[in-house]
C-alpha cells in the first residue's frame, strides 16, 4: 500500500459503505493505529467494557496473510480512543 492508499483510508470507518465512509454523529469510534488498517476508525458504539478490553480481530486483505487474513488491534492503555496494531493472523 502506498501513501495515496493510506490517505484514502484515513478517517474512514472500518466495514462501512464506501459511499458513506465518514463518522456519524452520536457514534463512538476508536482510531486504528499502525498495521494494515492504520487511520481507519472502528465503530465501538454500544460495546461493553469487556468487549473493548478484549480488542479485535478484523478481516483485511491488506495484512501479511492477504485475503481472509486478520489484523489484530488492542485498546491503548490510558487512551481507549486509539487502538494499536498487535500483528496479523491467518
PDB file of N, CA, C and O in Angstrom:
ATOM      1  N   UNK A   1       0.853  -1.170   0.000  1.00  0.00           N
ATOM      2  CA  UNK A   1       0.000   0.000   0.000  1.00  0.00           C
ATOM      3  C   UNK A   1       0.897   1.231   0.000  1.00  0.00           C
ATOM      4  O   UNK A   1       1.841   1.323   0.786  1.00  0.00           O
ATOM      5  N   UNK A   2       0.595   2.183  -0.893  1.00  0.00           N
ATOM      6  CA  UNK A   2       1.407   3.396  -0.946  1.00  0.00           C
ATOM      7  C   UNK A   2       0.745   4.529  -0.164  1.00  0.00           C
ATOM      8  O   UNK A   2      -0.335   4.356   0.401  1.00  0.00           O
ATOM      9  N   UNK A   3       1.399   5.684  -0.136  1.00  0.00           N
ATOM     10  CA  UNK A   3       0.894   6.796   0.683  1.00  0.00           C
ATOM     11  C   UNK A   3      -0.460   7.308   0.186  1.00  0.00           C
ATOM     12  O   UNK A   3      -1.259   7.793   0.987  1.00  0.00           O
ATOM     13  N   UNK A   4      -0.733   7.209  -1.119  1.00  0.00           N
ATOM     14  CA  UNK A   4      -2.048   7.624  -1.624  1.00  0.00           C
ATOM     15  C   UNK A   4      -3.143   6.726  -1.070  1.00  0.00           C
ATOM     16  O   UNK A   4      -4.214   7.207  -0.702  1.00  0.00           O
ATOM     17  N   UNK A   5      -2.880   5.412  -1.008  1.00  0.00           N
ATOM     18  CA  UNK A   5      -3.854   4.483  -0.433  1.00  0.00           C
ATOM     19  C   UNK A   5      -4.079   4.782   1.039  1.00  0.00           C
ATOM     20  O   UNK A   5      -5.211   4.742   1.521  1.00  0.00           O
ATOM     21  N   UNK A   6      -2.996   5.083   1.755  1.00  0.00           N
ATOM     22  CA  UNK A   6      -3.105   5.373   3.183  1.00  0.00           C
ATOM     23  C   UNK A   6      -3.959   6.617   3.413  1.00  0.00           C
ATOM     24  O   UNK A   6      -4.781   6.636   4.329  1.00  0.00           O
ATOM     25  N   UNK A   7      -3.781   7.641   2.608  1.00  0.00           N
ATOM     26  CA  UNK A   7      -4.578   8.863   2.753  1.00  0.00           C
ATOM     27  C   UNK A   7      -6.051   8.590   2.454  1.00  0.00           C
ATOM     28  O   UNK A   7      -6.934   9.172   3.086  1.00  0.00           O
ATOM     29  N   UNK A   8      -6.316   7.704   1.491  1.00  0.00           N
ATOM     30  CA  UNK A   8      -7.681   7.353   1.141  1.00  0.00           C
ATOM     31  C   UNK A   8      -8.400   6.688   2.315  1.00  0.00           C
ATOM     32  O   UNK A   8      -9.589   6.925   2.531  1.00  0.00           O
ATOM     33  N   UNK A   9      -7.679   5.851   3.077  1.00  0.00           N
ATOM     34  CA  UNK A   9      -8.276   5.136   4.196  1.00  0.00           C
ATOM     35  C   UNK A   9      -8.479   6.022   5.426  1.00  0.00           C
ATOM     36  O   UNK A   9      -9.431   5.817   6.180  1.00  0.00           O
ATOM     37  N   UNK A  10      -7.610   6.989   5.636  1.00  0.00           N
ATOM     38  CA  UNK A  10      -7.631   7.800   6.850  1.00  0.00           C
ATOM     39  C   UNK A  10      -8.994   8.475   7.052  1.00  0.00           C
ATOM     40  O   UNK A  10      -9.516   9.130   6.150  1.00  0.00           O
ATOM     41  N   UNK A  11      -9.556   8.301   8.255  1.00  0.00           N
ATOM     42  CA  UNK A  11     -10.824   8.923   8.597  1.00  0.00           C
ATOM     43  C   UNK A  11     -12.047   8.142   8.142  1.00  0.00           C
ATOM     44  O   UNK A  11     -13.175   8.561   8.401  1.00  0.00           O
ATOM     45  N   UNK A  12     -11.846   7.022   7.474  1.00  0.00           N
ATOM     46  CA  UNK A  12     -12.962   6.181   7.052  1.00  0.00           C
ATOM     47  C   UNK A  12     -13.291   5.186   8.159  1.00  0.00           C
ATOM     48  O   UNK A  12     -12.468   4.904   9.029  1.00  0.00           O
ATOM     49  N   UNK A  13     -14.499   4.669   8.105  1.00  0.00           N
ATOM     50  CA  UNK A  13     -14.954   3.709   9.106  1.00  0.00           C
ATOM     51  C   UNK A  13     -14.739   2.295   8.580  1.00  0.00           C
ATOM     52  O   UNK A  13     -15.154   1.974   7.467  1.00  0.00           O
ATOM     53  N   UNK A  14     -14.093   1.452   9.375  1.00  0.00           N
ATOM     54  CA  UNK A  14     -13.879   0.056   9.002  1.00  0.00           C
ATOM     55  C   UNK A  14     -15.230  -0.622   8.762  1.00  0.00           C
ATOM     56  O   UNK A  14     -16.137  -0.535   9.590  1.00  0.00           O
ATOM     57  N   UNK A  15     -15.349  -1.292   7.629  1.00  0.00           N
ATOM     58  CA  UNK A  15     -16.525  -2.104   7.339  1.00  0.00           C
ATOM     59  C   UNK A  15     -17.755  -1.353   6.864  1.00  0.00           C
ATOM     60  O   UNK A  15     -18.838  -1.935   6.808  1.00  0.00           O
ATOM     61  N   UNK A  16     -17.620  -0.069   6.518  1.00  0.00           N
ATOM     62  CA  UNK A  16     -18.810   0.674   6.078  1.00  0.00           C
ATOM     63  C   UNK A  16     -18.837   0.831   4.572  1.00  0.00           C
ATOM     64  O   UNK A  16     -17.856   0.557   3.881  1.00  0.00           O
ATOM     65  N   UNK A  17     -19.959   1.269   4.088  1.00  0.00           N
ATOM     66  CA  UNK A  17     -20.195   1.525   2.677  1.00  0.00           C
ATOM     67  C   UNK A  17     -19.224   2.605   2.189  1.00  0.00           C
ATOM     68  O   UNK A  17     -19.154   3.678   2.790  1.00  0.00           O
ATOM     69  N   UNK A  18     -18.475   2.344   1.115  1.00  0.00           N
ATOM     70  CA  UNK A  18     -17.519   3.339   0.615  1.00  0.00           C
ATOM     71  C   UNK A  18     -18.172   4.660   0.192  1.00  0.00           C
ATOM     72  O   UNK A  18     -17.505   5.693   0.145  1.00  0.00           O
ATOM     73  N   UNK A  19     -19.466   4.630  -0.112  1.00  0.00           N
ATOM     74  CA  UNK A  19     -20.153   5.870  -0.490  1.00  0.00           C
ATOM     75  C   UNK A  19     -20.472   6.751   0.713  1.00  0.00           C
ATOM     76  O   UNK A  19     -20.766   7.936   0.551  1.00  0.00           O
ATOM     77  N   UNK A  20     -20.416   6.183   1.923  1.00  0.00           N
ATOM     78  CA  UNK A  20     -20.692   6.927   3.161  1.00  0.00           C
ATOM     79  C   UNK A  20     -19.622   6.564   4.190  1.00  0.00           C
ATOM     80  O   UNK A  20     -19.915   5.946   5.214  1.00  0.00           O
ATOM     81  N   UNK A  21     -18.371   6.958   3.905  1.00  0.00           N
ATOM     82  CA  UNK A  21     -17.248   6.451   4.696  1.00  0.00           C
ATOM     83  C   UNK A  21     -16.964   7.146   6.020  1.00  0.00           C
ATOM     84  O   UNK A  21     -16.243   6.591   6.849  1.00  0.00           O
ATOM     85  N   UNK A  22     -17.498   8.327   6.247  1.00  0.00           N
ATOM     86  CA  UNK A  22     -17.077   9.113   7.399  1.00  0.00           C
ATOM     87  C   UNK A  22     -17.862   8.852   8.667  1.00  0.00           C
ATOM     88  O   UNK A  22     -18.885   8.167   8.650  1.00  0.00           O
ATOM     89  N   UNK A  23     -17.372   9.408   9.773  1.00  0.00           N
ATOM     90  CA  UNK A  23     -18.043   9.252  11.068  1.00  0.00           C
ATOM     91  C   UNK A  23     -19.435   9.865  11.065  1.00  0.00           C
ATOM     92  O   UNK A  23     -19.709  10.818  10.335  1.00  0.00           O
ATOM     93  N   UNK A  24     -20.296   9.312  11.880  1.00  0.00           N
ATOM     94  CA  UNK A  24     -21.672   9.799  12.015  1.00  0.00           C
ATOM     95  C   UNK A  24     -21.871  10.343  13.424  1.00  0.00           C
ATOM     96  O   UNK A  24     -21.320   9.800  14.382  1.00  0.00           O
ATOM     97  N   UNK A  25     -22.648  11.401  13.555  1.00  0.00           N
ATOM     98  CA  UNK A  25     -22.908  11.975  14.880  1.00  0.00           C
ATOM     99  C   UNK A  25     -23.553  10.942  15.810  1.00  0.00           C
ATOM    100  O   UNK A  25     -24.337  10.097  15.376  1.00  0.00           O
ATOM    101  N   UNK A  26     -23.209  11.028  17.088  1.00  0.00           N
ATOM    102  CA  UNK A  26     -23.814  10.150  18.081  1.00  0.00           C
ATOM    103  C   UNK A  26     -23.200   8.769  18.164  1.00  0.00           C
ATOM    104  O   UNK A  26     -23.682   7.929  18.924  1.00  0.00           O
ATOM    105  N   UNK A  27     -22.146   8.510  17.402  1.00  0.00           N
ATOM    106  CA  UNK A  27     -21.476   7.209  17.421  1.00  0.00           C
ATOM    107  C   UNK A  27     -20.134   7.360  18.139  1.00  0.00           C
ATOM    108  O   UNK A  27     -19.581   8.458  18.205  1.00  0.00           O
ATOM    109  N   UNK A  28     -19.611   6.250  18.678  1.00  0.00           N
ATOM    110  CA  UNK A  28     -18.298   6.234  19.330  1.00  0.00           C
ATOM    111  C   UNK A  28     -17.320   5.466  18.453  1.00  0.00           C
ATOM    112  O   UNK A  28     -17.623   4.375  17.971  1.00  0.00           O
ATOM    113  N   UNK A  29     -16.144   6.052  18.253  1.00  0.00           N
ATOM    114  CA  UNK A  29     -15.144   5.449  17.383  1.00  0.00           C
ATOM    115  C   UNK A  29     -13.801   5.339  18.091  1.00  0.00           C
ATOM    116  O   UNK A  29     -13.465   6.133  18.971  1.00  0.00           O
ATOM    117  N   UNK A  30     -13.045   4.326  17.676  1.00  0.00           N
ATOM    118  CA  UNK A  30     -11.648   4.184  18.097  1.00  0.00           C
ATOM    119  C   UNK A  30     -10.806   4.250  16.826  1.00  0.00           C
ATOM    120  O   UNK A  30     -11.149   3.631  15.819  1.00  0.00           O
ATOM    121  N   UNK A  31      -9.714   4.994  16.871  1.00  0.00           N
ATOM    122  CA  UNK A  31      -8.813   5.081  15.730  1.00  0.00           C
ATOM    123  C   UNK A  31      -7.861   3.888  15.746  1.00  0.00           C
ATOM    124  O   UNK A  31      -7.252   3.589  16.774  1.00  0.00           O
ATOM    125  N   UNK A  32      -7.734   3.210  14.612  1.00  0.00           N
ATOM    126  CA  UNK A  32      -6.786   2.098  14.488  1.00  0.00           C
ATOM    127  C   UNK A  32      -5.424   2.688  14.141  1.00  0.00           C
ATOM    128  O   UNK A  32      -5.292   3.467  13.197  1.00  0.00           O
ATOM    129  N   UNK A  33      -4.406   2.303  14.925  1.00  0.00           N
ATOM    130  CA  UNK A  33      -3.079   2.892  14.791  1.00  0.00           C
ATOM    131  C   UNK A  33      -2.067   1.811  14.427  1.00  0.00           C
ATOM    132  O   UNK A  33      -1.924   0.817  15.139  1.00  0.00           O
ATOM    133  N   UNK A  34      -1.369   2.015  13.315  1.00  0.00           N
ATOM    134  CA  UNK A  34      -0.366   1.068  12.853  1.00  0.00           C
ATOM    135  C   UNK A  34      -0.997  -0.074  12.063  1.00  0.00           C
ATOM    136  O   UNK A  34      -2.219  -0.207  12.002  1.00  0.00           O
ATOM    137  N   UNK A  35      -0.151  -0.882  11.470  1.00  0.00           N
ATOM    138  CA  UNK A  35      -0.623  -2.052  10.742  1.00  0.00           C
ATOM    139  C   UNK A  35      -1.385  -1.704   9.480  1.00  0.00           C
ATOM    140  O   UNK A  35      -1.388  -0.552   9.047  1.00  0.00           O
ATOM    141  N   UNK A  36      -2.030  -2.694   8.891  1.00  0.00           N
ATOM    142  CA  UNK A  36      -2.662  -2.507   7.591  1.00  0.00           C
ATOM    143  C   UNK A  36      -3.903  -1.614   7.605  1.00  0.00           C
ATOM    144  O   UNK A  36      -4.306  -1.116   6.554  1.00  0.00           O
ATOM    145  N   UNK A  37      -4.505  -1.404   8.746  1.00  0.00           N
ATOM    146  CA  UNK A  37      -5.730  -0.600   8.821  1.00  0.00           C
ATOM    147  C   UNK A  37      -5.486   0.758   9.473  1.00  0.00           C
ATOM    148  O   UNK A  37      -6.424   1.417   9.923  1.00  0.00           O
ATOM    149  N   UNK A  38      -4.227   1.170   9.518  1.00  0.00           N
ATOM    150  CA  UNK A  38      -3.836   2.429  10.144  1.00  0.00           C
ATOM    151  C   UNK A  38      -4.677   3.590   9.613  1.00  0.00           C
ATOM    152  O   UNK A  38      -4.803   3.774   8.402  1.00  0.00           O
ATOM    153  N   UNK A  39      -5.245   4.364  10.524  1.00  0.00           N
ATOM    154  CA  UNK A  39      -6.015   5.538  10.159  1.00  0.00           C
ATOM    155  C   UNK A  39      -7.508   5.298  10.031  1.00  0.00           C
ATOM    156  O   UNK A  39      -8.285   6.253  10.022  1.00  0.00           O
ATOM    157  N   UNK A  40      -7.926   4.032   9.932  1.00  0.00           N
ATOM    158  CA  UNK A  40      -9.356   3.756   9.891  1.00  0.00           C
ATOM    159  C   UNK A  40      -9.954   3.947  11.275  1.00  0.00           C
ATOM    160  O   UNK A  40      -9.256   3.853  12.284  1.00  0.00           O
ATOM    161  N   UNK A  41     -11.244   4.213  11.311  1.00  0.00           N
ATOM    162  CA  UNK A  41     -11.968   4.307  12.573  1.00  0.00           C
ATOM    163  C   UNK A  41     -12.809   3.045  12.741  1.00  0.00           C
ATOM    164  O   UNK A  41     -13.372   2.530  11.775  1.00  0.00           O
ATOM    165  N   UNK A  42     -12.889   2.559  13.966  1.00  0.00           N
ATOM    166  CA  UNK A  42     -13.690   1.389  14.298  1.00  0.00           C
ATOM    167  C   UNK A  42     -14.882   1.851  15.125  1.00  0.00           C
ATOM    168  O   UNK A  42     -14.711   2.470  16.175  1.00  0.00           O
ATOM    169  N   UNK A  43     -16.084   1.550  14.657  1.00  0.00           N
ATOM    170  CA  UNK A  43     -17.300   1.945  15.373  1.00  0.00           C
ATOM    171  C   UNK A  43     -17.471   1.017  16.576  1.00  0.00           C
ATOM    172  O   UNK A  43     -17.718  -0.179  16.419  1.00  0.00           O
ATOM    173  N   UNK A  44     -17.338   1.577  17.771  1.00  0.00           N
ATOM    174  CA  UNK A  44     -17.473   0.784  19.001  1.00  0.00           C
ATOM    175  C   UNK A  44     -18.708   1.200  19.799  1.00  0.00           C
ATOM    176  O   UNK A  44     -18.799   0.948  21.001  1.00  0.00           O
ATOM    177  N   UNK A  45     -19.644   1.832  19.119  1.00  0.00           N
ATOM    178  CA  UNK A  45     -20.889   2.253  19.759  1.00  0.00           C
ATOM    179  C   UNK A  45     -21.600   1.039  20.353  1.00  0.00           C
ATOM    180  O   UNK A  45     -21.826   0.045  19.663  1.00  0.00           O
ATOM    181  N   UNK A  46     -21.946   1.125  21.625  1.00  0.00           N
ATOM    182  CA  UNK A  46     -22.689   0.056  22.288  1.00  0.00           C
ATOM    183  C   UNK A  46     -21.851  -1.116  22.762  1.00  0.00           C
ATOM    184  O   UNK A  46     -22.395  -2.065  23.328  1.00  0.00           O
ATOM    185  N   UNK A  47     -20.540  -1.079  22.549  1.00  0.00           N
ATOM    186  CA  UNK A  47     -19.688  -2.173  23.030  1.00  0.00           C
ATOM    187  C   UNK A  47     -19.592  -2.115  24.546  1.00  0.00           C
ATOM    188  O   UNK A  47     -19.502  -1.031  25.123  1.00  0.00           O
ATOM    189  N   UNK A  48     -19.610  -3.264  25.190  1.00  0.00           N
ATOM    190  CA  UNK A  48     -19.416  -3.340  26.639  1.00  0.00           C
ATOM    191  C   UNK A  48     -17.929  -3.217  26.949  1.00  0.00           C
ATOM    192  O   UNK A  48     -17.095  -3.522  26.096  1.00  0.00           O
ATOM    193  N   UNK A  49     -17.582  -2.769  28.171  1.00  0.00           N
ATOM    194  CA  UNK A  49     -16.166  -2.630  28.539  1.00  0.00           C
ATOM    195  C   UNK A  49     -15.359  -3.906  28.307  1.00  0.00           C
ATOM    196  O   UNK A  49     -14.211  -3.828  27.870  1.00  0.00           O
ATOM    197  N   UNK A  50     -15.924  -5.066  28.585  1.00  0.00           N
ATOM    198  CA  UNK A  50     -15.203  -6.328  28.386  1.00  0.00           C
ATOM    199  C   UNK A  50     -14.884  -6.536  26.903  1.00  0.00           C
ATOM    200  O   UNK A  50     -13.794  -6.997  26.563  1.00  0.00           O
ATOM    201  N   UNK A  51     -15.819  -6.202  26.032  1.00  0.00           N
ATOM    202  CA  UNK A  51     -15.578  -6.339  24.594  1.00  0.00           C
ATOM    203  C   UNK A  51     -14.450  -5.413  24.141  1.00  0.00           C
ATOM    204  O   UNK A  51     -13.625  -5.790  23.308  1.00  0.00           O
ATOM    205  N   UNK A  52     -14.421  -4.211  24.690  1.00  0.00           N
ATOM    206  CA  UNK A  52     -13.362  -3.269  24.348  1.00  0.00           C
ATOM    207  C   UNK A  52     -12.023  -3.765  24.881  1.00  0.00           C
ATOM    208  O   UNK A  52     -11.022  -3.724  24.166  1.00  0.00           O
ATOM    209  N   UNK A  53     -11.992  -4.234  26.127  1.00  0.00           N
ATOM    210  CA  UNK A  53     -10.747  -4.721  26.728  1.00  0.00           C
ATOM    211  C   UNK A  53     -10.139  -5.876  25.942  1.00  0.00           C
ATOM    212  O   UNK A  53      -8.918  -6.024  25.897  1.00  0.00           O
ATOM    213  N   UNK A  54     -10.996  -6.704  25.317  1.00  0.00           N
ATOM    214  CA  UNK A  54     -10.518  -7.884  24.582  1.00  0.00           C
ATOM    215  C   UNK A  54      -9.840  -7.529  23.265  1.00  0.00           C
ATOM    216  O   UNK A  54      -9.110  -8.354  22.716  1.00  0.00           O
ATOM    217  N   UNK A  55     -10.063  -6.317  22.739  1.00  0.00           N
ATOM    218  CA  UNK A  55      -9.510  -5.963  21.441  1.00  0.00           C
ATOM    219  C   UNK A  55     -10.278  -6.656  20.325  1.00  0.00           C
ATOM    220  O   UNK A  55     -11.317  -7.273  20.562  1.00  0.00           O
ATOM    221  N   UNK A  56      -9.754  -6.548  19.094  1.00  0.00           N
ATOM    222  CA  UNK A  56     -10.471  -7.094  17.942  1.00  0.00           C
ATOM    223  C   UNK A  56      -9.542  -7.799  16.971  1.00  0.00           C
ATOM    224  O   UNK A  56      -8.334  -7.564  16.938  1.00  0.00           O
ATOM    225  N   UNK A  57     -10.148  -8.665  16.190  1.00  0.00           N
ATOM    226  CA  UNK A  57      -9.512  -9.339  15.069  1.00  0.00           C
ATOM    227  C   UNK A  57     -10.352  -8.979  13.851  1.00  0.00           C
ATOM    228  O   UNK A  57     -11.478  -9.454  13.707  1.00  0.00           O
ATOM    229  N   UNK A  58      -9.801  -8.135  12.970  1.00  0.00           N
ATOM    230  CA  UNK A  58     -10.566  -7.582  11.855  1.00  0.00           C
ATOM    231  C   UNK A  58     -10.124  -8.184  10.524  1.00  0.00           C
ATOM    232  O   UNK A  58      -8.932  -8.234  10.222  1.00  0.00           O
ATOM    233  N   UNK A  59     -11.088  -8.637   9.735  1.00  0.00           N
ATOM    234  CA  UNK A  59     -10.782  -9.157   8.405  1.00  0.00           C
ATOM    235  C   UNK A  59     -10.169  -8.070   7.538  1.00  0.00           C
ATOM    236  O   UNK A  59     -10.648  -6.936   7.515  1.00  0.00           O
ATOM    237  N   UNK A  60      -9.102  -8.425   6.822  1.00  0.00           N
ATOM    238  CA  UNK A  60      -8.498  -7.494   5.877  1.00  0.00           C
ATOM    239  C   UNK A  60      -7.664  -8.268   4.864  1.00  0.00           C
ATOM    240  O   UNK A  60      -7.044  -9.278   5.196  1.00  0.00           O
ATOM    241  N   UNK A  61      -7.657  -7.794   3.651  1.00  0.00           N
ATOM    242  CA  UNK A  61      -6.781  -8.379   2.644  1.00  0.00           C
ATOM    243  C   UNK A  61      -5.477  -7.608   2.537  1.00  0.00           C
ATOM    244  O   UNK A  61      -4.610  -7.954   1.735  1.00  0.00           O
ATOM    245  N   UNK A  62      -5.336  -6.559   3.349  1.00  0.00           N
ATOM    246  CA  UNK A  62      -4.153  -5.704   3.297  1.00  0.00           C
ATOM    247  C   UNK A  62      -3.015  -6.192   4.185  1.00  0.00           C
ATOM    248  O   UNK A  62      -1.898  -5.685   4.078  1.00  0.00           O
ATOM    249  N   UNK A  63      -3.270  -7.157   5.054  1.00  0.00           N
ATOM    250  CA  UNK A  63      -2.261  -7.617   6.005  1.00  0.00           C
ATOM    251  C   UNK A  63      -1.310  -8.657   5.425  1.00  0.00           C
ATOM    252  O   UNK A  63      -1.335  -8.953   4.230  1.00  0.00           O
ATOM    253  N   UNK A  64      -0.499  -9.183   6.274  1.00  0.00           N
ATOM    254  CA  UNK A  64       0.545 -10.154   5.918  1.00  0.00           C
ATOM    255  C   UNK A  64      -0.015 -11.405   5.249  1.00  0.00           C
ATOM    256  O   UNK A  64       0.655 -12.004   4.407  1.00  0.00           O
ATOM    257  N   UNK A  65      -1.233 -11.808   5.609  1.00  0.00           N
ATOM    258  CA  UNK A  65      -1.787 -13.058   5.110  1.00  0.00           C
ATOM    259  C   UNK A  65      -2.726 -12.874   3.929  1.00  0.00           C
ATOM    260  O   UNK A  65      -3.331 -13.845   3.475  1.00  0.00           O
ATOM    261  N   UNK A  66      -2.866 -11.654   3.418  1.00  0.00           N
ATOM    262  CA  UNK A  66      -3.683 -11.406   2.242  1.00  0.00           C
ATOM    263  C   UNK A  66      -5.165 -11.651   2.496  1.00  0.00           C
ATOM    264  O   UNK A  66      -5.622 -11.591   3.637  1.00  0.00           O
ATOM    265  N   UNK A  67      -5.923 -11.930   1.419  1.00  0.00           N
ATOM    266  CA  UNK A  67      -7.368 -12.141   1.561  1.00  0.00           C
ATOM    267  C   UNK A  67      -7.685 -13.218   2.596  1.00  0.00           C
ATOM    268  O   UNK A  67      -7.082 -14.291   2.594  1.00  0.00           O
ATOM    269  N   UNK A  68      -8.629 -12.922   3.471  1.00  0.00           N
ATOM    270  CA  UNK A  68      -9.006 -13.852   4.529  1.00  0.00           C
ATOM    271  C   UNK A  68      -8.186 -13.689   5.799  1.00  0.00           C
ATOM    272  O   UNK A  68      -8.511 -14.279   6.829  1.00  0.00           O
ATOM    273  N   UNK A  69      -7.125 -12.892   5.733  1.00  0.00           N
ATOM    274  CA  UNK A  69      -6.307 -12.651   6.912  1.00  0.00           C
ATOM    275  C   UNK A  69      -6.975 -11.661   7.853  1.00  0.00           C
ATOM    276  O   UNK A  69      -7.984 -11.039   7.521  1.00  0.00           O
ATOM    277  N   UNK A  70      -6.392 -11.533   9.023  1.00  0.00           N
ATOM    278  CA  UNK A  70      -6.941 -10.639  10.042  1.00  0.00           C
ATOM    279  C   UNK A  70      -5.841  -9.752  10.614  1.00  0.00           C
ATOM    280  O   UNK A  70      -4.679 -10.146  10.711  1.00  0.00           O
ATOM    281  N   UNK A  71      -6.245  -8.553  10.985  1.00  0.00           N
ATOM    282  CA  UNK A  71      -5.365  -7.625  11.685  1.00  0.00           C
ATOM    283  C   UNK A  71      -5.866  -7.538  13.125  1.00  0.00           C
ATOM    284  O   UNK A  71      -7.062  -7.371  13.366  1.00  0.00           O
ATOM    285  N   UNK A  72      -4.951  -7.652  14.068  1.00  0.00           N
ATOM    286  CA  UNK A  72      -5.293  -7.641  15.490  1.00  0.00           C
ATOM    287  C   UNK A  72      -5.005  -6.262  16.086  1.00  0.00           C
ATOM    288  O   UNK A  72      -3.920  -5.709  15.906  1.00  0.00           O
ATOM    289  N   UNK A  73      -5.989  -5.720  16.796  1.00  0.00           N
ATOM    290  CA  UNK A  73      -5.835  -4.411  17.432  1.00  0.00           C
ATOM    291  C   UNK A  73      -6.310  -4.473  18.876  1.00  0.00           C
ATOM    292  O   UNK A  73      -7.319  -5.105  19.188  1.00  0.00           O
ATOM    293  N   UNK A  74      -5.562  -3.802  19.755  1.00  0.00           N
ATOM    294  CA  UNK A  74      -5.885  -3.741  21.182  1.00  0.00           C
ATOM    295  C   UNK A  74      -5.988  -2.286  21.615  1.00  0.00           C
ATOM    296  O   UNK A  74      -5.242  -1.440  21.123  1.00  0.00           O
ATOM    297  N   UNK A  75      -6.913  -1.983  22.538  1.00  0.00           N
ATOM    298  CA  UNK A  75      -7.011  -0.596  23.008  1.00  0.00           C
ATOM    299  C   UNK A  75      -5.709  -0.162  23.678  1.00  0.00           C
ATOM    300  O   UNK A  75      -5.074  -0.938  24.392  1.00  0.00           O
ATOM    301  N   UNK A  76      -5.333   1.060  23.443  1.00  0.00           N
ATOM    302  CA  UNK A  76      -4.109   1.609  24.020  1.00  0.00           C
ATOM    303  C   UNK A  76      -4.354   1.898  25.500  1.00  0.00           C
ATOM    304  O   UNK A  76      -5.323   2.575  25.841  1.00  0.00           O
ATOM    305  N   UNK A  77      -3.495   1.399  26.378  1.00  0.00           N
ATOM    306  CA  UNK A  77      -3.663   1.696  27.808  1.00  0.00           C
ATOM    307  C   UNK A  77      -3.659   3.210  28.040  1.00  0.00           C
ATOM    308  O   UNK A  77      -2.764   3.922  27.585  1.00  0.00           O
ATOM    309  N   UNK A  78      -4.668   3.675  28.749  1.00  0.00           N
ATOM    310  CA  UNK A  78      -4.772   5.095  29.064  1.00  0.00           C
ATOM    311  C   UNK A  78      -5.365   5.943  27.952  1.00  0.00           C
ATOM    312  O   UNK A  78      -5.600   7.135  28.150  1.00  0.00           O
ATOM    313  N   UNK A  79      -5.613   5.353  26.780  1.00  0.00           N
ATOM    314  CA  UNK A  79      -6.185   6.108  25.659  1.00  0.00           C
ATOM    315  C   UNK A  79      -7.090   5.187  24.845  1.00  0.00           C
ATOM    316  O   UNK A  79      -6.718   4.774  23.747  1.00  0.00           O
ATOM    317  N   UNK A  80      -8.275   4.859  25.368  1.00  0.00           N
ATOM    318  CA  UNK A  80      -9.148   3.893  24.699  1.00  0.00           C
ATOM    319  C   UNK A  80      -9.694   4.368  23.354  1.00  0.00           C
ATOM    320  O   UNK A  80     -10.334   3.593  22.645  1.00  0.00           O
ATOM    321  N   UNK A  81      -9.451   5.628  22.991  1.00  0.00           N
ATOM    322  CA  UNK A  81      -9.887   6.116  21.686  1.00  0.00           C
ATOM    323  C   UNK A  81      -8.898   5.747  20.584  1.00  0.00           C
ATOM    324  O   UNK A  81      -9.160   5.993  19.407  1.00  0.00           O
ATOM    325  N   UNK A  82      -7.762   5.157  20.963  1.00  0.00           N
ATOM    326  CA  UNK A  82      -6.750   4.727  19.978  1.00  0.00           C
ATOM    327  C   UNK A  82      -6.424   3.264  20.255  1.00  0.00           C
ATOM    328  O   UNK A  82      -6.107   2.889  21.383  1.00  0.00           O
ATOM    329  N   UNK A  83      -6.505   2.450  19.216  1.00  0.00           N
ATOM    330  CA  UNK A  83      -6.221   1.015  19.332  1.00  0.00           C
ATOM    331  C   UNK A  83      -4.991   0.693  18.504  1.00  0.00           C
ATOM    332  O   UNK A  83      -4.928   1.015  17.318  1.00  0.00           O
ATOM    333  N   UNK A  84      -4.016   0.057  19.133  1.00  0.00           N
ATOM    334  CA  UNK A  84      -2.739  -0.229  18.497  1.00  0.00           C
ATOM    335  C   UNK A  84      -2.726  -1.607  17.843  1.00  0.00           C
ATOM    336  O   UNK A  84      -3.291  -2.572  18.358  1.00  0.00           O
ATOM    337  N   UNK A  85      -2.061  -1.663  16.690  1.00  0.00           N
ATOM    338  CA  UNK A  85      -1.906  -2.906  15.962  1.00  0.00           C
ATOM    339  C   UNK A  85      -1.032  -3.866  16.760  1.00  0.00           C
ATOM    340  O   UNK A  85       0.026  -3.485  17.261  1.00  0.00           O
ATOM    341  N   UNK A  86      -1.482  -5.114  16.875  1.00  0.00           N
ATOM    342  CA  UNK A  86      -0.757  -6.135  17.636  1.00  0.00           C
ATOM    343  C   UNK A  86      -0.224  -7.242  16.731  1.00  0.00           C
ATOM    344  O   UNK A  86       0.409  -8.178  17.220  1.00  0.00           O
ATOM    345  N   UNK A  87      -0.465  -7.156  15.422  1.00  0.00           N
ATOM    346  CA  UNK A  87       0.027  -8.155  14.487  1.00  0.00           C
ATOM    347  C   UNK A  87      -1.082  -8.640  13.563  1.00  0.00           C
ATOM    348  O   UNK A  87      -2.219  -8.171  13.617  1.00  0.00           O
ATOM    349  N   UNK A  88      -0.714  -9.593  12.716  1.00  0.00           N
ATOM    350  CA  UNK A  88      -1.668 -10.177  11.771  1.00  0.00           C
ATOM    351  C   UNK A  88      -1.809 -11.668  12.075  1.00  0.00           C
ATOM    352  O   UNK A  88      -0.924 -12.276  12.676  1.00  0.00           O
ATOM    353  N   UNK A  89      -2.921 -12.241  11.657  1.00  0.00           N
ATOM    354  CA  UNK A  89      -3.114 -13.678  11.804  1.00  0.00           C
ATOM    355  C   UNK A  89      -3.815 -14.195  10.550  1.00  0.00           C
ATOM    356  O   UNK A  89      -4.493 -13.440   9.853  1.00  0.00           O
ATOM    357  N   UNK A  90      -3.645 -15.489  10.270  1.00  0.00           N
ATOM    358  CA  UNK A  90      -4.304 -16.060   9.078  1.00  0.00           C
ATOM    359  C   UNK A  90      -5.806 -16.143   9.237  1.00  0.00           C
ATOM    360  O   UNK A  90      -6.499 -16.598   8.327  1.00  0.00           O
TER     361      UNK A  90
END
